[in-house]
Amino acid sequence: MFSILGTGKAVPDYVMTNDELSTMVETNDEWIRTRTGIEERRICKSETITELTVKAANAALENAGVAPEELDLIICSTMRGENLTPSQACVIQKEIGASCPAFDVNAACSGFIYALDIAAGYYARKKVKKVLIVSMDNLSNITDWTDRSTCVLFGDGGGAAVLGEGDDLLAINLTAEGNDTVLRIPHGTNSSPFYEHEEEKAVLFMAGNEVYKFAVNAMATQIKKSVEDAGLTLDDVDCVIPHQANIRIINTAAKNLAIPREKFFCNVQHYGNTSSGSVPIALDEAARSGLLKKGDIIAMCAFGGGLTTGSCVIRWSKD
Ligand SMILES: CC(C)(COP(=O)(O)OP(=O)(O)OC[C@H]1O[C@@H](n2cnc3c(N)ncnc32)[C@H](O)[C@@H]1OP(=O)(O)O)[C@@H](O)C(=O)NCCC(=O)NCCS
Protein backbone atom coordinates (compact mmCIF):
# COMPACT_ATOMS: atom_id res chain seq x y z
CA MET A 1 0.00 0.00 0.00
CA PHE A 2 1.36 3.49 0.74
CA SER A 3 3.16 5.80 3.13
CA ILE A 4 2.90 9.58 3.32
CA LEU A 5 6.23 10.97 2.09
CA GLY A 6 5.47 14.68 2.43
CA THR A 7 2.79 17.27 3.01
CA GLY A 8 2.15 20.90 2.11
CA LYS A 9 -0.47 23.60 2.46
CA ALA A 10 -1.49 26.91 0.93
CA VAL A 11 -3.84 29.54 2.32
CA PRO A 12 -4.62 33.03 1.06
CA ASP A 13 -2.88 36.00 2.71
CA TYR A 14 -5.97 37.90 3.75
CA VAL A 15 -6.98 37.31 7.39
CA MET A 16 -10.63 38.09 8.11
CA THR A 17 -11.32 38.48 11.82
CA ASN A 18 -14.60 37.97 13.65
CA ASP A 19 -14.67 41.72 14.26
CA GLU A 20 -14.58 42.40 10.52
CA LEU A 21 -17.47 39.97 10.02
CA SER A 22 -19.40 41.83 12.70
CA THR A 23 -19.40 44.85 10.39
CA MET A 24 -21.04 42.80 7.62
CA VAL A 25 -23.73 40.79 9.46
CA GLU A 26 -25.32 40.95 12.92
CA THR A 27 -22.84 38.87 14.87
CA ASN A 28 -19.99 39.33 17.29
CA ASP A 29 -16.62 37.86 18.21
CA GLU A 30 -17.92 36.37 21.45
CA TRP A 31 -20.77 34.43 19.74
CA ILE A 32 -18.50 33.05 17.02
CA ARG A 33 -15.72 32.06 19.45
CA THR A 34 -17.97 30.35 21.99
CA ARG A 35 -20.23 28.57 19.45
CA THR A 36 -17.52 27.53 17.00
CA GLY A 37 -14.00 28.19 18.33
CA ILE A 38 -13.23 30.24 15.20
CA GLU A 39 -11.26 33.47 15.68
CA GLU A 40 -10.28 34.25 12.09
CA ARG A 41 -10.27 32.73 8.61
CA ARG A 42 -8.34 33.26 5.35
CA ILE A 43 -10.20 34.66 2.36
CA CYS A 44 -9.06 34.75 -1.29
CA LYS A 45 -8.70 38.23 -2.68
CA SER A 46 -5.96 38.14 -5.31
CA GLU A 47 -5.25 34.38 -5.11
CA THR A 48 -6.91 31.93 -7.49
CA ILE A 49 -7.61 28.32 -6.62
CA THR A 50 -5.03 27.35 -9.23
CA GLU A 51 -2.31 29.39 -7.52
CA LEU A 52 -3.18 27.85 -4.15
CA THR A 53 -3.44 24.25 -5.35
CA VAL A 54 -0.12 24.56 -7.18
CA LYS A 55 1.55 26.13 -4.13
CA ALA A 56 0.30 23.32 -1.86
CA ALA A 57 1.37 20.69 -4.42
CA ASN A 58 4.89 22.11 -4.76
CA ALA A 59 5.26 22.38 -0.97
CA ALA A 60 4.31 18.70 -0.57
CA LEU A 61 6.61 17.59 -3.41
CA GLU A 62 9.52 19.49 -1.90
CA ASN A 63 8.78 18.12 1.57
CA ALA A 64 8.68 14.59 0.12
CA GLY A 65 11.80 15.03 -2.03
CA VAL A 66 9.81 13.88 -5.06
CA ALA A 67 10.07 15.47 -8.53
CA PRO A 68 6.86 16.14 -10.54
CA GLU A 69 8.14 13.82 -13.31
CA GLU A 70 8.08 10.91 -10.85
CA LEU A 71 4.33 11.18 -10.22
CA ASP A 72 2.10 8.37 -11.49
CA LEU A 73 -1.22 9.94 -10.50
CA ILE A 74 -2.67 13.27 -9.36
CA ILE A 75 -5.99 13.43 -7.53
CA CYS A 76 -7.49 16.77 -6.57
CA SER A 77 -10.42 16.84 -4.18
CA THR A 78 -12.47 19.98 -4.59
CA MET A 79 -16.08 21.02 -4.98
CA ARG A 80 -15.20 23.65 -7.53
CA GLY A 81 -11.96 23.92 -9.40
CA GLU A 82 -11.02 26.79 -11.69
CA ASN A 83 -13.04 25.24 -14.55
CA LEU A 84 -15.65 22.55 -15.09
CA THR A 85 -13.12 21.14 -17.51
CA PRO A 86 -10.17 20.70 -17.48
CA SER A 87 -10.22 19.23 -14.00
CA GLN A 88 -8.24 21.05 -11.34
CA ALA A 89 -5.92 18.03 -11.20
CA CYS A 90 -5.09 18.52 -14.91
CA VAL A 91 -4.44 22.22 -14.29
CA ILE A 92 -2.09 21.30 -11.42
CA GLN A 93 -0.38 18.73 -13.65
CA LYS A 94 0.31 21.36 -16.31
CA GLU A 95 1.55 23.96 -13.80
CA ILE A 96 3.95 21.64 -11.93
CA GLY A 97 5.18 19.86 -15.09
CA ALA A 98 3.94 16.32 -14.42
CA SER A 99 2.76 13.87 -17.08
CA CYS A 100 0.55 11.29 -15.35
CA PRO A 101 -3.21 10.64 -15.23
CA ALA A 102 -5.05 13.30 -13.24
CA PHE A 103 -8.65 13.76 -12.13
CA ASP A 104 -10.84 15.47 -9.53
CA VAL A 105 -13.05 13.98 -6.86
CA ASN A 106 -15.85 15.76 -5.02
CA ALA A 107 -16.78 14.41 -1.60
CA ALA A 108 -17.10 17.87 -0.01
CA CYS A 109 -15.21 18.09 3.29
CA SER A 110 -14.41 14.35 3.24
CA GLY A 111 -12.53 14.74 -0.06
CA PHE A 112 -9.00 14.18 1.24
CA ILE A 113 -9.89 10.82 2.82
CA TYR A 114 -11.86 9.81 -0.28
CA ALA A 115 -8.77 10.61 -2.36
CA LEU A 116 -6.56 8.54 -0.04
CA ASP A 117 -8.95 5.60 -0.45
CA ILE A 118 -8.91 5.92 -4.25
CA ALA A 119 -5.10 6.04 -4.15
CA ALA A 120 -5.08 2.90 -1.99
CA GLY A 121 -6.90 1.09 -4.83
CA TYR A 122 -4.22 2.16 -7.33
CA TYR A 123 -1.50 0.89 -4.97
CA ALA A 124 -3.37 -2.40 -4.47
CA ARG A 125 -3.41 -2.86 -8.26
CA LYS A 126 0.29 -1.93 -8.37
CA LYS A 127 -0.43 0.81 -10.92
CA VAL A 128 1.42 3.59 -9.08
CA LYS A 129 4.55 4.33 -7.07
CA LYS A 130 4.17 8.05 -6.39
CA VAL A 131 0.82 9.83 -6.01
CA LEU A 132 0.00 13.50 -5.38
CA ILE A 133 -3.22 14.40 -3.60
CA VAL A 134 -4.29 18.05 -3.41
CA SER A 135 -7.41 19.01 -1.46
CA MET A 136 -8.57 22.58 -1.80
CA ASP A 137 -11.78 24.56 -1.63
CA ASN A 138 -12.52 28.21 -2.14
CA LEU A 139 -15.74 28.49 -0.15
CA SER A 140 -15.75 32.29 0.02
CA ASN A 141 -17.10 32.40 -3.54
CA ILE A 142 -20.17 30.30 -2.67
CA THR A 143 -20.79 31.75 0.78
CA ASP A 144 -23.92 33.79 1.36
CA TRP A 145 -22.25 36.82 2.95
CA THR A 146 -25.63 38.06 4.21
CA ASP A 147 -26.41 34.85 6.17
CA ARG A 148 -24.85 35.08 9.63
CA SER A 149 -25.64 31.45 10.42
CA THR A 150 -23.23 30.21 7.74
CA CYS A 151 -20.84 32.97 6.65
CA VAL A 152 -18.99 32.97 9.97
CA LEU A 153 -18.05 29.29 9.66
CA PHE A 154 -15.98 28.96 6.51
CA GLY A 155 -12.65 29.97 5.02
CA ASP A 156 -10.40 29.31 2.02
CA GLY A 157 -7.31 27.12 1.71
CA GLY A 158 -6.10 23.58 1.36
CA GLY A 159 -3.30 21.08 1.59
CA ALA A 160 -1.52 18.32 -0.26
CA ALA A 161 0.21 15.01 0.38
CA VAL A 162 2.66 12.96 -1.66
CA LEU A 163 2.34 9.20 -1.27
CA GLY A 164 4.93 6.52 -1.93
CA GLU A 165 4.99 2.73 -1.62
CA GLY A 166 4.81 1.60 2.01
CA ASP A 167 2.61 -0.11 4.55
CA ASP A 168 1.40 2.78 6.70
CA LEU A 169 -2.28 2.78 5.77
CA LEU A 170 -3.73 0.58 8.51
CA ALA A 171 -7.45 1.11 7.86
CA ILE A 172 -9.74 3.38 5.87
CA ASN A 173 -13.52 3.76 5.73
CA LEU A 174 -15.85 5.91 3.67
CA THR A 175 -19.59 6.45 4.01
CA ALA A 176 -22.23 8.43 2.15
CA GLU A 177 -25.90 8.90 2.81
CA GLY A 178 -27.72 10.67 0.03
CA ASN A 179 -29.00 13.85 1.67
CA ASP A 180 -29.48 17.08 -0.26
CA THR A 181 -31.57 18.88 2.32
CA VAL A 182 -29.29 19.68 5.27
CA LEU A 183 -26.27 20.84 3.27
CA ARG A 184 -26.33 21.90 -0.34
CA ILE A 185 -24.63 24.27 -2.78
CA PRO A 186 -26.44 24.53 -6.14
CA HIS A 187 -24.45 25.04 -9.34
CA GLY A 188 -26.03 28.42 -9.92
CA THR A 189 -25.71 28.74 -13.68
CA ASN A 190 -27.48 27.16 -16.60
CA SER A 191 -26.96 28.71 -19.99
CA SER A 192 -29.57 26.56 -21.75
CA PRO A 193 -32.46 28.58 -23.26
CA PHE A 194 -34.55 25.35 -23.18
CA TYR A 195 -34.28 24.50 -19.49
CA GLU A 196 -37.60 24.94 -17.69
CA HIS A 197 -36.52 25.12 -14.05
CA GLU A 198 -35.70 28.26 -12.16
CA GLU A 199 -32.04 29.01 -11.62
CA GLU A 200 -30.84 28.85 -8.02
CA LYS A 201 -28.14 31.04 -6.54
CA ALA A 202 -24.79 29.28 -6.09
CA VAL A 203 -24.63 29.79 -2.33
CA LEU A 204 -24.36 27.42 0.59
CA PHE A 205 -27.54 26.31 2.36
CA MET A 206 -27.15 24.51 5.66
CA ALA A 207 -29.32 23.32 8.52
CA GLY A 208 -26.58 23.81 11.10
CA ASN A 209 -28.18 21.86 13.95
CA GLU A 210 -28.85 18.80 11.76
CA VAL A 211 -25.30 18.79 10.45
CA TYR A 212 -24.00 19.24 14.00
CA LYS A 213 -25.81 16.10 15.22
CA PHE A 214 -24.61 14.12 12.20
CA ALA A 215 -21.03 15.33 12.70
CA VAL A 216 -20.78 14.54 16.40
CA ASN A 217 -22.03 11.00 15.83
CA ALA A 218 -19.91 10.51 12.69
CA MET A 219 -16.65 11.58 14.33
CA ALA A 220 -16.98 9.12 17.20
CA THR A 221 -18.40 6.21 15.18
CA GLN A 222 -16.02 6.46 12.25
CA ILE A 223 -12.82 6.97 14.25
CA LYS A 224 -13.76 3.97 16.43
CA LYS A 225 -14.47 1.83 13.34
CA SER A 226 -11.18 2.61 11.60
CA VAL A 227 -9.17 2.06 14.80
CA GLU A 228 -10.87 -1.33 15.30
CA ASP A 229 -10.33 -2.25 11.62
CA ALA A 230 -6.63 -1.47 12.12
CA GLY A 231 -6.58 -4.05 14.93
CA LEU A 232 -5.81 -1.32 17.48
CA THR A 233 -7.52 0.22 20.49
CA LEU A 234 -8.33 3.89 21.03
CA ASP A 235 -5.49 3.99 23.60
CA ASP A 236 -3.04 3.23 20.78
CA VAL A 237 -3.92 6.47 18.95
CA ASP A 238 -1.19 9.10 19.40
CA CYS A 239 -2.82 11.90 17.44
CA VAL A 240 -6.23 12.61 15.91
CA ILE A 241 -6.45 14.93 12.91
CA PRO A 242 -10.15 15.80 12.79
CA HIS A 243 -12.07 17.87 10.25
CA GLN A 244 -11.90 21.45 11.52
CA ALA A 245 -15.52 22.59 11.42
CA ASN A 246 -16.38 23.52 15.00
CA ILE A 247 -14.35 23.13 18.19
CA ARG A 248 -17.44 21.90 20.01
CA ILE A 249 -17.71 18.97 17.58
CA ILE A 250 -14.05 18.11 18.25
CA ASN A 251 -14.46 18.44 22.04
CA THR A 252 -17.57 16.24 22.04
CA ALA A 253 -15.88 13.59 19.87
CA ALA A 254 -12.92 13.51 22.27
CA LYS A 255 -15.28 13.08 25.20
CA ASN A 256 -17.39 10.39 23.51
CA LEU A 257 -14.31 8.42 22.49
CA ALA A 258 -12.54 8.98 25.83
CA ILE A 259 -9.41 10.00 23.90
CA PRO A 260 -7.56 12.80 25.74
CA ARG A 261 -8.50 16.13 24.16
CA GLU A 262 -4.83 17.14 23.83
CA LYS A 263 -4.36 14.33 21.30
CA PHE A 264 -6.74 16.14 18.91
CA PHE A 265 -4.89 18.58 16.64
CA CYS A 266 -6.86 21.77 16.32
CA ASN A 267 -6.36 24.87 14.14
CA VAL A 268 -10.01 25.79 13.47
CA GLN A 269 -9.40 29.04 15.35
CA HIS A 270 -7.17 30.28 12.50
CA TYR A 271 -8.89 28.95 9.38
CA GLY A 272 -12.52 28.12 10.11
CA ASN A 273 -13.89 25.27 8.01
CA THR A 274 -11.93 25.01 4.75
CA SER A 275 -13.91 21.97 3.53
CA SER A 276 -11.69 19.32 1.94
CA GLY A 277 -8.66 21.51 2.70
CA SER A 278 -9.17 21.16 6.43
CA VAL A 279 -7.66 17.73 7.21
CA PRO A 280 -4.55 18.11 5.00
CA ILE A 281 -3.84 21.64 6.32
CA ALA A 282 -4.04 20.23 9.85
CA LEU A 283 -1.88 17.23 8.92
CA ASP A 284 0.76 19.48 7.39
CA GLU A 285 0.81 21.83 10.39
CA ALA A 286 0.97 18.92 12.85
CA ALA A 287 3.83 17.35 10.88
CA ARG A 288 5.85 20.53 10.42
CA SER A 289 5.41 21.58 14.06
CA GLY A 290 7.20 18.38 15.11
CA LEU A 291 4.09 17.04 16.83
CA LEU A 292 4.07 13.83 14.77
CA LYS A 293 6.83 11.41 15.71
CA LYS A 294 8.07 8.50 13.64
CA GLY A 295 5.94 5.44 14.48
CA ASP A 296 2.96 7.48 15.75
CA ILE A 297 -0.52 6.13 15.10
CA ILE A 298 -2.70 8.86 13.56
CA ALA A 299 -6.47 8.78 13.13
CA MET A 300 -8.00 11.19 10.61
CA CYS A 301 -11.71 11.84 10.23
CA ALA A 302 -13.82 14.18 8.12
CA PHE A 303 -17.52 14.70 7.42
CA GLY A 304 -19.41 16.92 5.05
CA GLY A 305 -21.89 17.47 2.25
CA GLY A 306 -23.38 14.36 0.76
CA LEU A 307 -23.61 13.56 3.58
CA THR A 308 -20.22 11.90 3.50
CA THR A 309 -17.66 10.74 6.01
CA GLY A 310 -14.12 9.47 5.67
CA SER A 311 -11.86 8.09 8.37
CA CYS A 312 -8.54 6.35 8.36
CA VAL A 313 -5.70 5.21 10.58
CA ILE A 314 -2.12 5.61 9.41
CA ARG A 315 1.30 5.03 10.89
CA TRP A 316 3.56 8.07 10.58
CA SER A 317 6.92 6.94 9.28
CA LYS A 318 8.48 10.22 8.26
CA ASP A 319 11.54 11.39 10.23
C1 LIG B 1 -23.96 26.47 12.94
C2 LIG B 1 -23.72 26.27 14.42
C3 LIG B 1 -22.42 26.91 14.83
C4 LIG B 1 -24.87 26.93 15.18
O1 LIG B 1 -24.60 26.82 16.58
P1 LIG B 1 -25.80 26.63 17.62
O2 LIG B 1 -25.21 26.72 18.97
O3 LIG B 1 -26.49 25.37 17.25
O4 LIG B 1 -26.67 27.87 17.35
P2 LIG B 1 -28.20 27.92 16.85
O5 LIG B 1 -28.27 27.57 15.41
O6 LIG B 1 -29.00 27.12 17.80
O7 LIG B 1 -28.51 29.45 17.05
C5 LIG B 1 -28.59 30.03 18.33
C6 LIG B 1 -28.96 31.47 18.16
O8 LIG B 1 -27.86 32.21 17.61
C7 LIG B 1 -28.27 32.94 16.47
N1 LIG B 1 -27.16 33.00 15.54
C8 LIG B 1 -26.89 32.19 14.50
N2 LIG B 1 -25.75 32.59 13.90
C9 LIG B 1 -25.31 33.66 14.58
C10 LIG B 1 -24.18 34.49 14.47
N3 LIG B 1 -23.27 34.32 13.51
N4 LIG B 1 -24.03 35.49 15.37
C11 LIG B 1 -24.91 35.70 16.35
N5 LIG B 1 -26.01 34.94 16.50
C12 LIG B 1 -26.20 33.93 15.63
C13 LIG B 1 -29.45 32.17 15.93
O9 LIG B 1 -30.26 33.02 15.14
C14 LIG B 1 -30.13 31.71 17.19
O10 LIG B 1 -30.87 32.78 17.69
P3 LIG B 1 -32.34 32.49 18.33
O11 LIG B 1 -32.08 31.58 19.50
O12 LIG B 1 -32.80 33.85 18.69
O13 LIG B 1 -33.09 31.82 17.23
C15 LIG B 1 -23.71 24.75 14.76
O14 LIG B 1 -24.99 24.21 14.60
C16 LIG B 1 -22.74 23.99 13.91
O15 LIG B 1 -21.54 24.14 14.03
N6 LIG B 1 -23.24 23.07 13.05
C17 LIG B 1 -22.40 22.25 12.22
C18 LIG B 1 -22.00 23.02 11.02
C19 LIG B 1 -20.92 22.36 10.24
O16 LIG B 1 -20.03 21.78 10.79
N7 LIG B 1 -21.04 22.47 8.94
C20 LIG B 1 -20.06 22.04 8.02
C21 LIG B 1 -20.16 20.62 7.75
S1 LIG B 1 -18.81 20.15 6.78
The ligand as an SDF file (V2000), in Angstrom:
LIG
                    3D

 48 50  0  0  0  0  0  0  0  0999 V2000
  -23.9630   26.4730   12.9370 C   0  0  0  0  0  0  0  0  0  0  0  0
  -23.7210   26.2710   14.4250 C   0  0  0  0  0  0  0  0  0  0  0  0
  -22.4160   26.9130   14.8300 C   0  0  0  0  0  0  0  0  0  0  0  0
  -24.8700   26.9340   15.1850 C   0  0  0  0  0  0  0  0  0  0  0  0
  -24.6020   26.8210   16.5770 O   0  0  0  0  0  0  0  0  0  0  0  0
  -25.7960   26.6330   17.6210 P   0  0  0  0  0  0  0  0  0  0  0  0
  -25.2090   26.7200   18.9650 O   0  0  0  0  0  0  0  0  0  0  0  0
  -26.4900   25.3690   17.2480 O   0  0  0  0  0  0  0  0  0  0  0  0
  -26.6660   27.8720   17.3530 O   0  0  0  0  0  0  0  0  0  0  0  0
  -28.1980   27.9220   16.8530 P   0  0  0  0  0  0  0  0  0  0  0  0
  -28.2690   27.5740   15.4070 O   0  0  0  0  0  0  0  0  0  0  0  0
  -29.0040   27.1150   17.7970 O   0  0  0  0  0  0  0  0  0  0  0  0
  -28.5090   29.4460   17.0550 O   0  0  0  0  0  0  0  0  0  0  0  0
  -28.5870   30.0270   18.3250 C   0  0  0  0  0  0  0  0  0  0  0  0
  -28.9640   31.4730   18.1570 C   0  0  0  0  0  0  0  0  0  0  0  0
  -27.8600   32.2080   17.6140 O   0  0  0  0  0  0  0  0  0  0  0  0
  -28.2710   32.9390   16.4730 C   0  0  0  0  0  0  0  0  0  0  0  0
  -27.1650   33.0010   15.5370 N   0  0  0  0  0  0  0  0  0  0  0  0
  -26.8930   32.1950   14.4970 C   0  0  0  0  0  0  0  0  0  0  0  0
  -25.7520   32.5920   13.9010 N   0  0  0  0  0  0  0  0  0  0  0  0
  -25.3080   33.6630   14.5830 C   0  0  0  0  0  0  0  0  0  0  0  0
  -24.1780   34.4890   14.4700 C   0  0  0  0  0  0  0  0  0  0  0  0
  -23.2670   34.3190   13.5140 N   0  0  0  0  0  0  0  0  0  0  0  0
  -24.0260   35.4890   15.3720 N   0  0  0  0  0  0  0  0  0  0  0  0
  -24.9110   35.7010   16.3530 C   0  0  0  0  0  0  0  0  0  0  0  0
  -26.0070   34.9380   16.5050 N   0  0  0  0  0  0  0  0  0  0  0  0
  -26.1970   33.9290   15.6330 C   0  0  0  0  0  0  0  0  0  0  0  0
  -29.4500   32.1720   15.9250 C   0  0  0  0  0  0  0  0  0  0  0  0
  -30.2600   33.0190   15.1430 O   0  0  0  0  0  0  0  0  0  0  0  0
  -30.1250   31.7120   17.1910 C   0  0  0  0  0  0  0  0  0  0  0  0
  -30.8730   32.7800   17.6930 O   0  0  0  0  0  0  0  0  0  0  0  0
  -32.3360   32.4930   18.3340 P   0  0  0  0  0  0  0  0  0  0  0  0
  -32.0830   31.5820   19.5010 O   0  0  0  0  0  0  0  0  0  0  0  0
  -32.7980   33.8530   18.6890 O   0  0  0  0  0  0  0  0  0  0  0  0
  -33.0940   31.8210   17.2270 O   0  0  0  0  0  0  0  0  0  0  0  0
  -23.7090   24.7550   14.7640 C   0  0  0  0  0  0  0  0  0  0  0  0
  -24.9900   24.2080   14.6020 O   0  0  0  0  0  0  0  0  0  0  0  0
  -22.7390   23.9880   13.9130 C   0  0  0  0  0  0  0  0  0  0  0  0
  -21.5440   24.1410   14.0280 O   0  0  0  0  0  0  0  0  0  0  0  0
  -23.2390   23.0670   13.0540 N   0  0  0  0  0  0  0  0  0  0  0  0
  -22.3960   22.2480   12.2210 C   0  0  0  0  0  0  0  0  0  0  0  0
  -22.0030   23.0210   11.0180 C   0  0  0  0  0  0  0  0  0  0  0  0
  -20.9220   22.3580   10.2390 C   0  0  0  0  0  0  0  0  0  0  0  0
  -20.0280   21.7810   10.7890 O   0  0  0  0  0  0  0  0  0  0  0  0
  -21.0360   22.4710    8.9380 N   0  0  0  0  0  0  0  0  0  0  0  0
  -20.0560   22.0370    8.0220 C   0  0  0  0  0  0  0  0  0  0  0  0
  -20.1600   20.6190    7.7520 C   0  0  0  0  0  0  0  0  0  0  0  0
  -18.8050   20.1510    6.7840 S   0  0  0  0  0  0  0  0  0  0  0  0
  1  2  1  0
  2  3  1  0
  2  4  1  0
  2 36  1  0
  4  5  1  0
  5  6  1  0
  6  7  2  0
  6  8  1  0
  6  9  1  0
  9 10  1  0
 10 11  2  0
 10 12  1  0
 10 13  1  0
 13 14  1  0
 14 15  1  0
 15 16  1  0
 15 30  1  0
 16 17  1  0
 17 18  1  0
 17 28  1  0
 18 19  1  0
 18 27  1  0
 19 20  2  0
 20 21  1  0
 21 22  1  0
 21 27  2  0
 22 23  1  0
 22 24  2  0
 24 25  1  0
 25 26  2  0
 26 27  1  0
 28 29  1  0
 28 30  1  0
 30 31  1  0
 31 32  1  0
 32 33  2  0
 32 34  1  0
 32 35  1  0
 36 37  1  0
 36 38  1  0
 38 39  2  0
 38 40  1  0
 40 41  1  0
 41 42  1  0
 42 43  1  0
 43 44  2  0
 43 45  1  0
 45 46  1  0
 46 47  1  0
 47 48  1  0
M  END
$$$$
